[in-house]
Amino acid sequence: MKQLFSALAMLMLLLAPGAFAKSQYVSEDLFTYMHSGPGTKYRIIGSVDSGEAVTVIGGQKDGYSQIIDSRGRKGWINSKYVSDNPGLKVRMPALEKELKTLKSALNNAQQDADSKQKGLVESLELRSKQLQELEVSNSQLRQKLEEALTEKRELSAKLDTQKDDLLMRYFLYGGIVAGVGLLFGLLLPHLIPKKKQHPRGWA
């Protein structure tokens, strides 16, 4: 009976660590020694590298935690070197991947910004060119308008001169006609011979 109880007790001790097993990590020191018991008075059975994942299989005792390392060795290490957070060595690939993703996103954003800036510059240059062309066209139109106004003024002046000349001609022709009529009226009586009267009157 006593042997059966001892066997059951040993079985419980073997099964109990697995029931409370918990994955944790060795903190970022170079390495820490693993002892055969909870303290430095126990012999060193190996070392655990920093950042290595270990399985805590029991509670703490005298500031030490019982673990199983990645090579399956069971021992005790100082609890201050055990952390719930993965070490930098474990997190480094994920951090590098995240950094690469961020760099790629930043590069894409920069390229997009450069592309938009280039498009804005090209659009601004096009608008500036169109504005210059409009200014040249406007200047040409103003010049043509001034030439048209000058030509209009010249034509108006010529028309006024022609009107004055025509009016003078009317006056001149009218004067000539009047003079000729007056002269004809004065000369006509002298040109028509007078009839001689019969001494006894009209026959």
ABEGO torsion letter per residue (X at the ends): XAAAAAAAAAAAAAAAAAAABBBBBBBBBABBBBBABBEAABBBAEBBBBGBBBBBABBBBGGBBBBBBAAGBBBBBBAAABBABBBAAAAAAAAAAAAAAAAAAAAAAAAAAAAAAAAAAAAAAAAAAAAAAAAAAAAAAAAAAAAAAAAAAAAAAAAAAAAAAAAAAAAAAAAAAAAAAAAAAAAAAAABBBBBBBAAEBX
